Amino acid sequence: MSPRKYPKHKPPILPDGGSQLILQCLGLSMPLVINDAEHSLDVVFVSIDFEVSRYEINKPGPPLVKEFGIAVLDTRRLNVTSPLSKASSITCLETGTIITKQFSTSHSSEDFVSCDVTDFRECIFAETFHVTQENLATTIKDCLMIQDMNFADKTVWRDVVLIGHSPKHDLQVIQRLGVDISSLVKVIGVVDTHLIARSIVRAEVILENATALVVTNFTLGAILTGLAIPHNKFDLHNAANDATLTLHAVLTFAVRSCNNQNLGNKEKENLRQSRQLIQWELYERQHWVPKRTPLGFFA
């Protein structure tokens, strides 16, 4: 049997982790030039995470994925310099701005409606839907191809910035599933919170910043703790939870880096919007609660 061929094109992971790109896309800095081209601020942040058994890492062929999680943030909802569509002009804080989706190849939330007790780990940000291994690639494509509502043509997709914590492994999983992201949508770059945290710690140690990010390691949990982002360690290693919390970390990094900068009026308004979003997401957003039908004594 000949070895399986995977797509050749992988989006680039930015050398600095992508911190400058995030600032640009949030309208908090001047436009960033990559490969001699000035990129638009008009993007969607797409944070992804996979839960895959460690025994699958070096196996040939498509990996057996336990969970796929994705968290999406449209910068049109935050950036005063971005072209607003009708869909994105809704007051985002009424319903939450980050859209989270969770897919499991074992069960869905609906499977446990009539269960008093279950060891199925629910996502705290969204309902879990079941997807077969065979349909996983199609599900990933559907999640990444986000329609641009500014065009009547329903096949015009938004540019995306992929976000992950050490996303190299997630990109490998996507490749092994036969999905070529670059052929689906325009990927401006890949943001890595692991690299961002390392670069920030290194810079703050040099500057002897009194508000330095204090982390003992660079796991997602340690970074969330260092940034004082509310989380329960037992909710980590759930794909959609990790994807959403990683996006929380990216936004917090961005706002933190602007605290001592001289900003113009537009940048100040974008910073205000970003802070408002973080406040909502971290402290006011209602977590998803699974439905349960009381049984036995409680019925």
C-alpha positions as CSV (number, residue, x, y, z in Angstrom):
1,M,0.0,0.0,0.0
2,S,1.4,3.4,-1.0
3,P,1.7,6.0,1.7
4,R,-1.2,8.5,2.0
5,K,-0.5,11.8,0.4
6,Y,-1.5,14.9,2.4
7,P,-2.1,18.5,1.2
8,K,1.2,20.3,0.7
9,H,0.1,23.8,1.7
10,K,0.2,24.7,5.4
11,P,-0.6,28.3,6.6
12,P,2.5,29.9,8.2
13,I,2.9,30.2,11.9
14,L,4.2,33.7,12.5
15,P,7.7,33.9,14.1
16,D,6.6,36.1,17.0
17,G,3.5,34.1,17.6
18,G,1.4,36.7,15.8
19,S,1.0,39.3,18.4
20,Q,1.5,42.2,16.0
21,L,-1.0,40.7,13.5
22,I,-3.6,40.5,16.3
23,L,-3.0,44.2,17.2
24,Q,-3.4,45.1,13.6
25,C,-6.6,43.1,13.1
26,L,-8.2,44.6,16.2
27,G,-7.3,48.1,15.0
28,L,-4.9,48.7,17.8
29,S,-1.8,49.4,15.7
30,M,-0.7,50.5,12.2
31,P,-1.4,48.0,9.4
32,L,1.1,45.1,9.3
33,V,3.1,44.3,6.2
34,I,3.7,40.6,5.5
35,N,5.5,39.4,2.4
36,D,5.6,43.0,1.0
37,A,1.8,43.2,1.2
38,E,-0.4,45.2,3.5
39,H,-3.2,43.0,4.9
40,S,-6.7,44.1,5.5
41,L,-8.0,44.6,9.0
42,D,-11.2,42.8,7.9
43,V,-10.7,39.3,9.2
44,V,-12.3,36.6,11.3
45,F,-10.3,35.1,14.2
46,V,-10.8,31.3,14.2
47,S,-9.4,29.4,17.2
48,I,-9.2,25.7,16.8
49,D,-8.3,22.7,18.9
50,F,-8.4,18.9,18.5
51,E,-8.4,16.2,21.2
52,V,-6.5,13.3,19.7
53,S,-5.1,10.3,21.5
54,R,-1.3,10.5,21.9
55,Y,-1.1,7.0,20.4
56,E,-2.5,8.5,17.1
57,I,0.3,11.0,16.6
58,N,2.8,8.9,14.7
59,K,0.3,6.5,13.1
60,P,-0.1,6.7,9.3
61,G,-3.4,7.7,7.8
62,P,-6.2,9.9,9.1
63,P,-6.0,10.2,13.0
64,L,-8.9,9.1,15.2
65,V,-10.1,12.4,16.5
66,K,-12.0,12.5,19.8
67,E,-13.2,16.1,19.7
68,F,-13.0,19.1,17.4
69,G,-13.6,22.6,18.9
70,I,-13.7,26.0,17.2
71,A,-14.2,29.5,18.5
72,V,-14.9,32.4,16.1
73,L,-14.7,36.1,16.5
74,D,-15.6,38.6,13.7
75,T,-13.4,41.7,14.0
76,R,-16.1,43.7,12.2
77,R,-18.0,43.7,15.5
78,L,-15.1,45.4,17.3
79,N,-13.1,47.5,14.8
80,V,-14.4,51.0,14.0
81,T,-12.3,51.0,10.8
82,S,-13.8,47.8,9.4
83,P,-16.7,47.7,6.9
84,L,-19.7,46.7,8.9
85,S,-22.3,44.3,7.4
86,K,-25.9,44.1,8.4
87,A,-25.2,40.8,10.2
88,S,-22.3,42.3,12.2
89,S,-24.1,45.6,13.1
90,I,-26.1,43.8,15.8
91,T,-25.1,44.8,19.3
92,C,-22.7,41.9,19.9
93,L,-22.8,42.1,23.7
94,E,-26.5,41.2,23.8
95,T,-25.7,37.6,22.7
96,G,-22.0,37.3,23.2
97,T,-19.4,37.9,20.5
98,I,-17.4,34.7,20.4
99,I,-19.2,31.9,18.7
100,T,-18.1,28.5,20.0
101,K,-18.9,25.1,18.4
102,Q,-18.0,21.6,19.8
103,F,-18.0,18.3,17.9
104,S,-17.5,14.9,19.4
105,T,-17.0,11.6,17.6
106,S,-18.4,9.6,20.5
107,H,-21.6,11.3,21.8
108,S,-23.6,14.5,21.7
109,S,-25.2,16.5,24.5
110,E,-28.6,15.2,23.4
111,D,-27.6,11.6,24.2
112,F,-27.6,12.4,27.9
113,V,-30.8,14.4,28.3
114,S,-32.3,11.5,30.3
115,C,-29.3,10.8,32.4
116,D,-29.0,11.7,36.1
117,V,-25.2,10.9,36.1
118,T,-22.8,10.7,33.2
119,D,-19.0,10.9,32.8
120,F,-19.4,12.7,29.4
121,R,-17.4,15.9,29.6
122,E,-19.6,18.8,28.3
123,C,-18.2,21.9,26.8
124,I,-19.0,24.9,29.0
125,F,-19.4,27.3,26.1
126,A,-21.6,25.4,23.7
127,E,-23.7,22.3,23.1
128,T,-21.8,19.3,21.9
129,F,-22.8,17.8,18.6
130,H,-21.9,14.3,17.3
131,V,-20.0,13.9,14.1
132,T,-18.7,10.7,12.5
133,Q,-15.0,10.3,11.7
134,E,-16.0,10.1,8.1
135,N,-17.8,13.5,8.2
136,L,-15.2,15.3,10.3
137,A,-13.3,16.7,7.3
138,T,-16.5,18.2,5.9
139,T,-17.4,19.6,9.3
140,I,-14.0,21.3,9.5
141,K,-14.4,22.8,6.0
142,D,-17.9,24.1,6.8
143,C,-16.6,25.8,10.0
144,L,-13.7,27.5,8.2
145,M,-15.6,28.7,5.2
146,I,-17.4,31.8,6.7
147,Q,-19.6,33.7,4.3
148,D,-19.0,37.4,3.7
149,M,-22.4,39.0,4.2
150,N,-21.2,42.1,2.4
151,F,-21.6,40.3,-0.9
152,A,-24.7,38.9,-2.6
153,D,-22.5,36.0,-3.8
154,K,-22.9,33.3,-1.1
155,T,-19.5,31.7,-2.1
156,V,-17.4,34.7,-1.1
157,W,-15.6,33.7,2.1
158,R,-14.0,35.8,4.8
159,D,-10.2,36.0,5.3
160,V,-9.2,34.2,8.5
161,V,-6.5,34.3,11.2
162,L,-6.1,30.9,12.7
163,I,-5.4,30.8,16.4
164,G,-4.2,27.9,18.6
165,H,-2.0,26.9,21.5
166,S,1.0,25.2,19.8
167,P,-1.2,24.9,16.7
168,K,1.4,22.9,14.8
169,H,-0.1,19.7,16.0
170,D,-3.7,20.9,15.1
171,L,-2.6,21.8,11.6
172,Q,-1.0,18.4,11.2
173,V,-4.3,16.8,12.2
174,I,-6.2,18.8,9.6
175,Q,-3.7,17.8,7.0
176,R,-3.9,14.2,7.8
177,L,-7.7,14.4,7.5
178,G,-7.1,15.5,3.9
179,V,-8.2,19.2,4.4
180,D,-6.1,21.8,2.6
181,I,-7.1,25.0,4.4
182,S,-5.2,27.3,2.0
183,S,-7.4,26.1,-0.9
184,L,-10.6,26.9,1.0
185,V,-10.0,30.4,2.4
186,K,-7.3,33.0,2.6
187,V,-5.4,32.5,5.8
188,I,-3.5,35.7,6.8
189,G,-1.4,33.9,9.4
190,V,-1.4,31.4,12.3
191,V,-1.2,32.8,15.8
192,D,0.4,30.7,18.5
193,T,-0.3,31.7,22.2
194,H,2.6,29.5,23.3
195,L,5.1,31.7,21.3
196,I,3.4,34.9,22.3
197,A,3.7,34.1,26.0
198,R,7.3,33.2,25.6
199,S,8.1,36.4,23.8
200,I,6.2,38.6,26.3
201,V,7.9,36.9,29.3
202,R,11.3,37.4,27.6
203,A,10.6,41.1,26.9
204,E,9.3,41.8,30.3
205,V,12.3,40.2,32.0
206,I,14.6,42.4,30.0
207,L,12.5,45.5,30.8
208,E,12.1,44.5,34.4
209,N,8.4,45.3,34.1
210,A,6.7,45.3,37.5
211,T,3.5,43.9,35.9
212,A,5.4,41.1,34.2
213,L,3.4,38.0,33.2
214,V,4.3,35.3,35.8
215,V,4.1,31.8,34.5
216,T,5.9,28.6,35.7
217,N,5.5,27.0,32.3
218,F,3.8,27.7,29.0
219,T,0.9,25.3,29.1
220,L,-2.5,26.8,28.3
221,G,-3.6,26.5,31.9
222,A,-0.4,28.3,33.2
223,I,-0.9,31.1,30.7
224,L,-4.6,31.5,31.7
225,T,-3.5,31.7,35.3
226,G,-0.7,34.2,34.6
227,L,-3.2,36.4,32.8
228,A,-5.8,36.0,35.6
229,I,-8.4,34.6,33.1
230,P,-11.1,32.8,35.0
231,H,-11.1,29.1,34.3
232,N,-11.5,25.7,35.9
233,K,-8.6,23.4,35.3
234,F,-11.0,20.5,35.0
235,D,-12.6,22.2,31.9
236,L,-9.3,22.1,30.0
237,H,-8.5,19.4,27.5
238,N,-11.9,19.8,26.1
239,A,-11.6,20.9,22.5
240,A,-14.0,23.8,22.3
241,N,-13.2,25.0,25.9
242,D,-9.5,25.1,24.9
243,A,-10.3,26.9,21.6
244,T,-12.4,29.5,23.4
245,L,-10.0,30.1,26.3
246,T,-7.1,30.4,23.8
247,L,-9.0,33.1,22.1
248,H,-9.6,34.8,25.5
249,A,-5.8,34.7,26.1
250,V,-5.1,36.3,22.7
251,L,-7.5,39.2,23.3
252,T,-6.1,39.7,26.8
253,F,-2.5,39.7,25.4
254,A,-3.6,42.4,22.9
255,V,-5.2,44.7,25.4
256,R,-2.4,44.2,27.9
257,S,0.2,45.3,25.4
258,C,-1.7,48.5,24.7
259,N,-1.9,49.7,28.3
260,N,1.2,52.0,28.1
261,Q,1.0,53.1,24.4
262,N,0.1,56.4,22.9
263,L,-2.9,55.6,20.7
264,G,-4.9,57.7,18.2
265,N,-8.6,58.3,18.6
266,K,-9.6,55.3,16.4
267,E,-7.2,53.0,18.2
268,K,-8.5,54.2,21.6
269,E,-12.1,53.4,20.5
270,N,-11.0,50.0,19.3
271,L,-9.3,49.4,22.6
272,R,-12.4,50.3,24.5
273,Q,-14.4,47.9,22.4
274,S,-11.9,45.1,23.0
275,R,-11.9,45.7,26.7
276,Q,-15.7,45.6,26.7
277,L,-15.6,42.3,24.9
278,I,-13.1,40.8,27.3
279,Q,-15.2,42.0,30.3
280,W,-18.3,40.4,28.8
281,E,-16.6,37.1,27.8
282,L,-14.7,36.6,31.1
283,Y,-17.2,37.8,33.6
284,E,-20.7,38.2,32.2
285,R,-21.2,35.6,29.5
286,Q,-23.5,32.9,30.5
287,H,-22.0,29.4,30.2
288,W,-23.9,26.7,28.4
289,V,-25.8,24.3,30.7
290,P,-26.7,20.8,29.4
291,K,-30.3,19.9,29.6
292,R,-31.2,17.0,31.9
293,T,-34.6,15.4,32.5
294,P,-35.0,14.5,36.2
295,L,-35.4,10.8,36.8
296,G,-36.4,8.6,39.8
297,F,-37.0,10.5,43.0
298,F,-36.4,13.9,41.3
299,A,-38.9,13.3,38.5
